[in-house]
Amino acid sequence: MVTDRSIVVAGAGAIGCFVGGQLAAADRRVAMLVRPWVKTEIERFGLRLTDFDGAEKKLDAGRLALSEDPAIFHSAGIVLVTVKSADTAEVADQIAQHAPQDAVIVSLQNGVGNVAVLQERLGGRRVLAGMVPFNVVAMGEGRFHRSSSGDIHVGEDADNTAAAMSVPGLNLRASRDIAGVQWGKLIINLNNALSALSDMPLAAQLANRDWRRLFADQMAEGLAALKAAGITPASATPIPPNWTPSLLRLPDMIFNAILGRTMKIDPEARSSMWQDLKQGRKTEIDYLQGAVIALAEQNNVDTPLMRRIVALIKQAETAGKGPPGLSPQQIRAG
C-alpha cells in the first residue's frame, strides 16, 4: 500500500518543513527534497516546530531523510508538493522520472492552476488538490512557526488519503468540493499582497478598518470575477466568502469579536508574499491576483484595484528593498 511507504515532501520550505515535521513527529516515514540551506540548517539545529497556541515539538535531523537529489522520490507512497507555483512543472518532471507509478501526488500549494500542471506532466497518476489555510514563518535555526489556525483540506478519494495523513497537530479533511475550497482560499489570499505592501503583521493590519476596507474592495472585485465565470467559492471557515467583504467593513469592535470566534492569528503572523519580498524572491502574485485578473478579462469584469496592487508588488520585486511599507491611501492612489 502507498501509505506503508515514505511521505516525500517535494520542496520543503516553510509549509513543507512544518507539515513534514508534524508527520515525522507522529512517527511517519518522511523524506524531504530540500534546498541546500534548509538541509544545512536542519542538520545543524534539528527541526523545531512551534505553534500560535504555544505548542512546540523538536526533532533530531535523523528523524528525517533530507536530500537535494530528486531520486529521493523512489521510495514515495505519497508526494506532498509544496513548491512555489512557478516551480510546479519542474518538480512534476522530477516526480515523473523518479517516483513509483502508484504514488499519490497531493498539491499543497497556493493558487488554483497547479493540479492541472501536475496532471499534464504526470499523465495517468493520481493527483489530488489540497488547500493549506494557515501561515508558517521560517524563523531561522531550524524553527518553523505556524502563526494562524485551520485544517488542511484535500480532495476526497477512495483511499481517504486525507484521513491517512492526519496526525496530532496536523488535521487533514477530505473535501468533495476542493475546487471551490481552493477558489475560496485564493480570494482570501488576495490579502497576501496587502500584507507584503504594508510591512505589517496580519493581526495588526486586520485590526485597522482602513486596511480591511481596502481588502474588502479588492475581494469584491475577485468575487465579481468568479460570479461572472460561474464559479462558487467555498469557505474553510464558518463565514461564507460572499459575506466577507461586508464583515471586513464593520467597525473594529464588531469585526474583532467575529474574527476571534472563527480564526486565531499570532500577533507576529506574516504572509508568504511578505516573506518573499523580505528575502528578495519573486512572489506568487501572478498565480493569485494574476489568476483572478485573467478570469475577469475572460468575462469582461473590471479589476482596477487588483491591477494597481499587482503593479506595486512588481515594483517592489524590481526594487529589491523588501516590503515598501505603504499606507492604504498610497495603494489606492496607485
C-alpha positions as a LaTeX table, in Angstrom:
\begin{tabular}{lrrr}
\hline
Residue & $x$ (\AA) & $y$ (\AA) & $z$ (\AA) \\
\hline
Met1 & 0.00 & 0.00 & 0.00 \\
Val2 & 1.19 & 3.55 & $-0.72$ \\
Thr3 & 0.57 & 4.53 & 2.92 \\
Asp4 & 3.16 & 1.95 & 4.03 \\
Arg5 & 5.88 & 3.80 & 2.14 \\
Ser6 & 7.52 & 7.18 & 2.71 \\
Ile7 & 5.73 & 10.50 & 2.54 \\
Val8 & 8.07 & 12.67 & 0.47 \\
Val9 & 7.82 & 16.46 & 0.68 \\
Ala10 & 8.68 & 17.98 & $-2.69$ \\
Gly11 & 10.14 & 21.39 & $-1.96$ \\
Ala12 & 10.47 & 21.71 & 1.80 \\
Gly13 & 10.23 & 25.41 & 2.51 \\
Ala14 & 8.21 & 26.83 & 5.40 \\
Ile15 & 4.96 & 24.92 & 4.74 \\
Gly16 & 6.78 & 21.76 & 3.66 \\
Cys17 & 9.04 & 21.68 & 6.71 \\
Phe18 & 6.14 & 22.26 & 9.09 \\
Val19 & 3.87 & 19.64 & 7.51 \\
Gly20 & 6.68 & 17.13 & 7.05 \\
Gly21 & 7.91 & 17.75 & 10.58 \\
Gln22 & 4.47 & 17.15 & 12.10 \\
Leu23 & 4.18 & 13.88 & 10.19 \\
Ala24 & 7.66 & 12.78 & 11.30 \\
Ala25 & 6.87 & 13.70 & 14.91 \\
Ala26 & 3.96 & 11.23 & 14.67 \\
Asp27 & 6.42 & 8.51 & 13.57 \\
Arg28 & 5.56 & 8.60 & 9.88 \\
Arg29 & 8.40 & 7.88 & 7.49 \\
Val30 & 9.17 & 11.28 & 5.98 \\
Ala31 & 11.69 & 12.31 & 3.34 \\
Met32 & 12.24 & 15.85 & 2.09 \\
Leu33 & 13.58 & 17.23 & $-1.17$ \\
Val34 & 15.25 & 20.40 & 0.12 \\
Arg35 & 17.40 & 23.30 & $-0.93$ \\
Pro36 & 20.97 & 23.32 & 0.42 \\
Trp37 & 20.28 & 26.00 & 3.07 \\
Val38 & 17.36 & 24.04 & 4.51 \\
Lys39 & 19.40 & 20.83 & 4.67 \\
Thr40 & 22.31 & 22.62 & 6.36 \\
Glu41 & 20.04 & 24.36 & 8.86 \\
Ile42 & 18.14 & 21.23 & 9.91 \\
Glu43 & 21.30 & 19.12 & 10.12 \\
Arg44 & 22.87 & 21.73 & 12.38 \\
Phe45 & 19.93 & 22.68 & 14.61 \\
Gly46 & 17.36 & 19.92 & 14.12 \\
Leu47 & 13.76 & 20.75 & 13.26 \\
Arg48 & 11.74 & 22.81 & 15.75 \\
Leu49 & 8.01 & 23.27 & 15.20 \\
Thr50 & 6.18 & 25.96 & 17.15 \\
Asp51 & 2.54 & 27.00 & 17.08 \\
Phe52 & 0.40 & 30.07 & 17.77 \\
Asp53 & $-1.09$ & 28.25 & 20.79 \\
Gly54 & 2.31 & 27.68 & 22.40 \\
Ala55 & 2.77 & 24.06 & 21.30 \\
Glu56 & 6.32 & 23.01 & 20.43 \\
Lys57 & 7.97 & 19.89 & 19.01 \\
Lys58 & 11.66 & 19.20 & 18.43 \\
Leu59 & 13.06 & 16.57 & 16.08 \\
Asp60 & 16.63 & 15.49 & 15.51 \\
Ala61 & 17.76 & 15.63 & 11.90 \\
Gly62 & 18.00 & 11.84 & 11.97 \\
Arg63 & 14.18 & 11.60 & 12.14 \\
Leu64 & 14.03 & 12.87 & 8.54 \\
Ala65 & 15.62 & 11.82 & 5.26 \\
Leu66 & 16.93 & 15.06 & 3.71 \\
Ser67 & 18.24 & 15.25 & 0.17 \\
Glu68 & 18.88 & 17.70 & $-2.64$ \\
Asp69 & 18.59 & 14.81 & $-5.13$ \\
Pro70 & 15.12 & 14.14 & $-6.65$ \\
Ala71 & 15.98 & 10.44 & $-6.66$ \\
Ile72 & 14.61 & 10.56 & $-3.10$ \\
Phe73 & 11.16 & 10.17 & $-4.71$ \\
His74 & 11.92 & 6.50 & $-5.43$ \\
Ser75 & 10.54 & 5.42 & $-2.03$ \\
Ala76 & 7.39 & 7.57 & $-2.12$ \\
Gly77 & 3.93 & 6.32 & $-1.38$ \\
Ile78 & 2.66 & 9.89 & $-1.13$ \\
Val79 & 4.31 & 13.03 & $-2.52$ \\
Leu80 & 3.34 & 16.37 & $-0.98$ \\
Val81 & 4.08 & 19.15 & $-3.47$ \\
Thr82 & 4.84 & 22.39 & $-1.61$ \\
Val83 & 7.00 & 24.28 & $-4.12$ \\
Lys84 & 6.10 & 27.75 & $-5.39$ \\
Ser85 & 3.67 & 27.69 & $-8.31$ \\
Ala86 & 6.35 & 28.76 & $-10.80$ \\
Asp87 & 8.35 & 25.61 & $-9.95$ \\
Thr88 & 5.48 & 23.13 & $-10.37$ \\
Ala89 & 6.37 & 21.94 & $-13.87$ \\
Glu90 & 10.00 & 21.31 & $-12.92$ \\
Val91 & 9.17 & 19.29 & $-9.82$ \\
Ala92 & 6.47 & 17.37 & $-11.73$ \\
Asp93 & 9.11 & 16.22 & $-14.23$ \\
Gln94 & 11.32 & 15.08 & $-11.34$ \\
Ile95 & 8.43 & 13.14 & $-9.80$ \\
Ala96 & 7.64 & 11.54 & $-13.17$ \\
Gln97 & 11.24 & 10.38 & $-13.53$ \\
His98 & 11.78 & 9.01 & $-10.03$ \\
Ala99 & 8.54 & 8.28 & $-8.13$ \\
Pro100 & 6.68 & 4.94 & $-8.32$ \\
Gln101 & 3.76 & 4.95 & $-10.73$ \\
Asp102 & 1.25 & 4.32 & $-7.95$ \\
Ala103 & 2.44 & 7.15 & $-5.67$ \\
Val104 & $-0.33$ & 9.60 & $-4.76$ \\
Ile105 & 0.56 & 13.22 & $-5.54$ \\
Val106 & $-1.00$ & 15.90 & $-3.31$ \\
Ser107 & $-0.63$ & 19.59 & $-4.17$ \\
Leu108 & $-0.44$ & 21.76 & $-1.03$ \\
Gln109 & 0.26 & 24.95 & $-2.98$ \\
Asn110 & $-1.26$ & 28.40 & $-3.35$ \\
Gly111 & $-3.41$ & 29.13 & $-6.38$ \\
Val112 & $-5.76$ & 27.05 & $-8.48$ \\
Gly113 & $-3.68$ & 26.00 & $-11.50$ \\
Asn114 & $-1.06$ & 23.67 & $-10.05$ \\
Val115 & $-3.08$ & 20.45 & $-10.19$ \\
Ala116 & $-3.63$ & 20.88 & $-13.93$ \\
Val117 & 0.12 & 21.29 & $-14.46$ \\
Leu118 & 0.86 & 18.21 & $-12.35$ \\
Gln119 & $-1.75$ & 16.13 & $-14.17$ \\
Glu120 & $-0.41$ & 17.17 & $-17.56$ \\
Arg121 & 3.17 & 16.24 & $-16.62$ \\
Leu122 & 2.22 & 13.10 & $-14.66$ \\
Gly123 & $-0.30$ & 11.62 & $-17.06$ \\
Gly124 & $-2.20$ & 8.74 & $-15.51$ \\
Arg125 & $-1.01$ & 9.23 & $-11.93$ \\
Arg126 & $-3.39$ & 10.10 & $-9.13$ \\
Val127 & $-3.14$ & 13.82 & $-8.32$ \\
Leu128 & $-5.17$ & 15.38 & $-5.51$ \\
Ala129 & $-5.71$ & 19.08 & $-4.89$ \\
Gly130 & $-5.16$ & 20.43 & $-1.40$ \\
Met131 & $-5.52$ & 23.69 & 0.49 \\
Val132 & $-3.41$ & 24.84 & 3.46 \\
Pro133 & $-5.28$ & 27.59 & 5.37 \\
Phe134 & $-2.56$ & 28.54 & 7.83 \\
Asn135 & 0.64 & 30.57 & 7.57 \\
Val136 & 4.08 & 29.24 & 8.50 \\
Val137 & 7.07 & 31.51 & 9.06 \\
Ala138 & 10.68 & 30.31 & 8.79 \\
Met139 & 12.23 & 31.77 & 11.94 \\
Gly140 & 15.80 & 30.54 & 11.39 \\
Glu141 & 17.93 & 27.94 & 13.18 \\
Gly142 & 15.57 & 25.14 & 12.13 \\
Arg143 & 12.44 & 26.71 & 13.62 \\
Phe144 & 9.19 & 26.86 & 11.65 \\
His145 & 6.28 & 28.66 & 13.31 \\
Arg146 & 2.61 & 28.17 & 12.44 \\
Ser147 & 1.04 & 31.57 & 13.02 \\
Ser148 & $-2.66$ & 31.02 & 12.22 \\
Ser149 & $-5.25$ & 28.29 & 12.59 \\
Gly150 & $-7.14$ & 25.93 & 10.29 \\
Asp151 & $-7.23$ & 22.37 & 8.95 \\
Ile152 & $-5.73$ & 21.28 & 5.64 \\
His153 & $-8.33$ & 20.26 & 3.03 \\
Val154 & $-7.58$ & 17.56 & 0.45 \\
Gly155 & $-9.75$ & 16.33 & $-2.40$ \\
Glu156 & $-11.85$ & 13.31 & $-1.47$ \\
Asp157 & $-10.64$ & 9.99 & $-2.87$ \\
Ala158 & $-11.49$ & 6.30 & $-2.47$ \\
Asp159 & $-8.48$ & 5.63 & $-0.23$ \\
Asn160 & $-9.30$ & 8.58 & 2.06 \\
Thr161 & $-5.79$ & 9.95 & 1.74 \\
Ala162 & $-6.66$ & 12.93 & 3.96 \\
Ala163 & $-7.54$ & 10.71 & 6.93 \\
Ala164 & $-4.49$ & 8.52 & 6.32 \\
Met165 & $-2.20$ & 11.55 & 6.75 \\
Ser166 & $-3.92$ & 13.18 & 9.72 \\
Val167 & $-1.76$ & 13.16 & 12.85 \\
Pro168 & $-1.81$ & 15.02 & 16.18 \\
Gly169 & $-1.05$ & 18.68 & 15.48 \\
Leu170 & $-1.92$ & 18.36 & 11.77 \\
Asn171 & $-5.53$ & 17.66 & 10.85 \\
Leu172 & $-6.46$ & 16.94 & 7.23 \\
Arg173 & $-10.05$ & 16.90 & 5.99 \\
Ala174 & $-11.42$ & 15.29 & 2.84 \\
Ser175 & $-13.40$ & 17.72 & 0.66 \\
Arg176 & $-15.93$ & 16.90 & $-2.04$ \\
Asp177 & $-15.63$ & 20.45 & $-3.42$ \\
Ile178 & $-11.89$ & 21.02 & $-3.32$ \\
Ala179 & $-12.01$ & 23.31 & $-6.38$ \\
Gly180 & $-14.46$ & 25.57 & $-4.55$ \\
Val181 & $-12.27$ & 25.46 & $-1.43$ \\
Gln182 & $-9.21$ & 26.43 & $-3.50$ \\
Trp183 & $-11.02$ & 29.40 & $-5.06$ \\
Gly184 & $-12.25$ & 30.42 & $-1.61$ \\
Lys185 & $-8.69$ & 30.32 & $-0.28$ \\
Leu186 & $-7.39$ & 32.25 & $-3.30$ \\
Ile187 & $-9.90$ & 35.04 & $-2.62$ \\
Ile188 & $-8.69$ & 35.24 & 0.99 \\
Asn189 & $-5.08$ & 35.03 & $-0.22$ \\
Leu190 & $-5.58$ & 38.30 & $-2.10$ \\
Asn191 & $-4.67$ & 39.87 & 1.23 \\
Asn192 & $-1.15$ & 38.39 & 0.99 \\
Ala193 & $-0.17$ & 41.25 & $-1.30$ \\
Leu194 & $-1.61$ & 43.89 & 1.03 \\
Ser195 & 0.32 & 42.37 & 3.92 \\
Ala196 & 3.50 & 42.49 & 1.84 \\
Leu197 & 2.94 & 46.10 & 0.76 \\
Ser198 & 2.05 & 47.27 & 4.27 \\
Asp199 & 5.01 & 45.61 & 6.05 \\
Met200 & 2.61 & 44.99 & 8.95 \\
Pro201 & 1.75 & 41.79 & 10.84 \\
Leu202 & $-1.54$ & 40.30 & 9.67 \\
Ala203 & $-3.26$ & 40.77 & 13.03 \\
Ala204 & $-2.35$ & 44.47 & 13.21 \\
Gln205 & $-3.46$ & 45.00 & 9.64 \\
Leu206 & $-6.82$ & 43.29 & 10.17 \\
Ala207 & $-7.34$ & 45.38 & 13.31 \\
Asn208 & $-7.25$ & 48.54 & 11.15 \\
Arg209 & $-10.51$ & 49.40 & 9.39 \\
Asp210 & $-8.83$ & 51.29 & 6.53 \\
Trp211 & $-6.82$ & 48.19 & 5.65 \\
Arg212 & $-9.90$ & 45.99 & 5.96 \\
Arg213 & $-11.87$ & 48.26 & 3.62 \\
Leu214 & $-9.07$ & 48.02 & 1.09 \\
Phe215 & $-9.08$ & 44.23 & 1.40 \\
Ala216 & $-12.88$ & 44.22 & 1.10 \\
Asp217 & $-12.82$ & 46.30 & $-2.10$ \\
Gln218 & $-10.20$ & 44.03 & $-3.66$ \\
Met219 & $-12.10$ & 40.93 & $-2.57$ \\
Ala220 & $-15.33$ & 42.33 & $-4.08$ \\
Glu221 & $-13.56$ & 42.62 & $-7.44$ \\
Gly222 & $-12.47$ & 38.99 & $-7.15$ \\
Leu223 & $-15.92$ & 37.73 & $-6.18$ \\
Ala224 & $-17.44$ & 39.60 & $-9.13$ \\
Ala225 & $-14.99$ & 37.87 & $-11.47$ \\
Leu226 & $-15.84$ & 34.45 & $-10.02$ \\
Lys227 & $-19.57$ & 35.10 & $-10.24$ \\
Ala228 & $-19.27$ & 36.11 & $-13.91$ \\
Ala229 & $-17.36$ & 32.87 & $-14.58$ \\
Gly230 & $-19.96$ & 30.75 & $-12.79$ \\
Ile231 & $-17.55$ & 29.73 & $-10.01$ \\
Thr232 & $-18.84$ & 29.36 & $-6.45$ \\
Pro233 & $-16.05$ & 29.69 & $-3.88$ \\
Ala234 & $-16.30$ & 27.59 & $-0.72$ \\
Ser235 & $-15.04$ & 28.65 & 2.68 \\
Ala236 & $-12.81$ & 26.69 & 5.07 \\
Thr237 & $-14.32$ & 28.77 & 7.93 \\
Pro238 & $-17.95$ & 29.24 & 9.09 \\
Ile239 & $-18.09$ & 32.56 & 7.20 \\
Pro240 & $-19.22$ & 32.29 & 3.52 \\
Pro241 & $-16.87$ & 34.14 & 1.11 \\
Asn242 & $-19.68$ & 36.36 & $-0.19$ \\
Trp243 & $-20.28$ & 37.71 & 3.33 \\
Thr244 & $-16.65$ & 38.54 & 3.97 \\
Pro245 & $-16.39$ & 41.99 & 2.28 \\
Ser246 & $-19.32$ & 43.27 & 4.35 \\
Leu247 & $-17.81$ & 41.86 & 7.54 \\
Leu248 & $-14.44$ & 43.44 & 6.77 \\
Arg249 & $-16.09$ & 46.86 & 6.54 \\
Leu250 & $-17.65$ & 46.60 & 10.02 \\
Pro251 & $-16.42$ & 48.77 & 12.91 \\
Asp252 & $-13.34$ & 47.42 & 14.69 \\
Met253 & $-15.07$ & 46.17 & 17.84 \\
Ile254 & $-17.67$ & 44.11 & 15.96 \\
Phe255 & $-15.20$ & 42.74 & 13.41 \\
Asn256 & $-12.64$ & 41.70 & 16.04 \\
Ala257 & $-15.30$ & 39.84 & 18.01 \\
Ile258 & $-16.31$ & 37.86 & 14.89 \\
Leu259 & $-12.71$ & 37.14 & 13.84 \\
Gly260 & $-11.82$ & 35.88 & 17.31 \\
Arg261 & $-14.56$ & 33.25 & 17.08 \\
Thr262 & $-13.58$ & 31.94 & 13.65 \\
Met263 & $-9.79$ & 32.16 & 13.40 \\
Lys264 & $-6.72$ & 32.51 & 15.60 \\
Ile265 & $-3.80$ & 34.63 & 14.34 \\
Asp266 & $-0.43$ & 35.02 & 16.03 \\
Pro267 & 0.38 & 38.72 & 16.68 \\
Glu268 & 3.50 & 38.40 & 14.52 \\
Ala269 & 1.98 & 36.37 & 11.67 \\
Arg270 & 3.10 & 37.48 & 8.21 \\
Ser271 & 2.08 & 36.43 & 4.72 \\
Ser272 & 4.25 & 34.30 & 2.44 \\
Met273 & 4.39 & 37.21 & $-0.03$ \\
Trp274 & 5.83 & 39.44 & 2.71 \\
Gln275 & 8.47 & 36.77 & 3.32 \\
Asp276 & 9.28 & 36.65 & $-0.40$ \\
Leu277 & 9.83 & 40.42 & $-0.62$ \\
Lys278 & 11.86 & 40.32 & 2.58 \\
Gln279 & 14.14 & 37.65 & 1.09 \\
Gly280 & 14.35 & 39.29 & $-2.34$ \\
Arg281 & 12.45 & 36.43 & $-4.00$ \\
Lys282 & 9.89 & 36.60 & $-6.80$ \\
Thr283 & 6.36 & 36.43 & $-5.37$ \\
Glu284 & 3.35 & 34.36 & $-6.46$ \\
Ile285 & 1.34 & 37.45 & $-7.40$ \\
Asp286 & 0.81 & 36.13 & $-10.95$ \\
Tyr287 & $-0.81$ & 32.98 & $-9.54$ \\
Leu288 & $-3.07$ & 34.83 & $-7.07$ \\
Gln289 & $-4.21$ & 38.26 & $-8.31$ \\
Gly290 & $-3.00$ & 37.26 & $-11.76$ \\
Ala291 & $-5.34$ & 34.26 & $-11.91$ \\
Val292 & $-8.33$ & 36.39 & $-10.89$ \\
Ile293 & $-7.47$ & 39.16 & $-13.36$ \\
Ala294 & $-7.22$ & 36.60 & $-16.18$ \\
Leu295 & $-10.65$ & 35.23 & $-15.22$ \\
Ala296 & $-12.07$ & 38.75 & $-15.07$ \\
Glu297 & $-10.74$ & 39.58 & $-18.54$ \\
Gln298 & $-12.42$ & 36.49 & $-19.97$ \\
Asn299 & $-15.74$ & 37.67 & $-18.57$ \\
Asn300 & $-15.45$ & 41.46 & $-19.12$ \\
Val301 & $-15.15$ & 42.32 & $-15.43$ \\
Asp302 & $-13.02$ & 45.30 & $-14.44$ \\
Thr303 & $-10.44$ & 44.91 & $-11.66$ \\
Pro304 & $-8.67$ & 48.29 & $-11.35$ \\
Leu305 & $-7.69$ & 47.96 & $-7.69$ \\
Met306 & $-6.26$ & 44.50 & $-8.17$ \\
Arg307 & $-4.25$ & 45.70 & $-11.16$ \\
Arg308 & $-2.75$ & 48.53 & $-9.09$ \\
Ile309 & $-1.78$ & 46.06 & $-6.38$ \\
Val310 & $-0.08$ & 43.78 & $-8.91$ \\
Ala311 & 1.87 & 46.74 & $-10.30$ \\
Leu312 & 3.01 & 47.78 & $-6.80$ \\
Ile313 & 4.16 & 44.25 & $-5.93$ \\
Lys314 & 6.14 & 44.02 & $-9.16$ \\
Gln315 & 7.72 & 47.40 & $-8.42$ \\
Ala316 & 8.75 & 46.10 & $-5.00$ \\
Glu317 & 10.19 & 42.94 & $-6.57$ \\
Thr318 & 12.23 & 45.03 & $-9.01$ \\
Ala319 & 13.43 & 47.43 & $-6.32$ \\
Gly320 & 14.66 & 44.54 & $-4.18$ \\
Lys321 & 14.41 & 46.57 & $-0.97$ \\
Gly322 & 11.85 & 44.40 & 0.80 \\
Pro323 & 8.27 & 45.30 & 1.78 \\
Pro324 & 7.74 & 49.00 & 0.96 \\
Gly325 & 5.55 & 49.91 & 3.96 \\
Leu326 & 2.77 & 51.65 & 2.02 \\
Ser327 & $-0.45$ & 53.03 & 3.50 \\
Pro328 & $-3.94$ & 52.12 & 2.23 \\
Gln329 & $-4.17$ & 55.59 & 0.69 \\
Gln330 & $-0.90$ & 55.14 & $-1.21$ \\
Ile331 & $-2.08$ & 51.80 & $-2.56$ \\
Arg332 & $-5.40$ & 53.23 & $-3.70$ \\
Ala333 & $-3.58$ & 56.11 & $-5.40$ \\
Gly334 & $-1.53$ & 53.60 & $-7.34$ \\
\hline
\end{tabular}
